[in-house]
């Protein structure tokens, strides 16, 4: 659940970027090979008054597949 405007803006920006073709399968594979990466780990940490939320996504660079998506919450 998105709770603030910046989270909504980041999500929309990510959706636009992923649909723009910039990260096509061919581009992802070239980028991954150029830096020697096979996987990317994206971590998003959000603090709220009542709890902290962390999401982690592991992505295969060559295929673009999400291999793992973990959401963790910690009450304050």
Helices and strands as residue ranges (DSSP letters): H 5-19, H 25-35, E 39-47, E 51-60, E 66-75
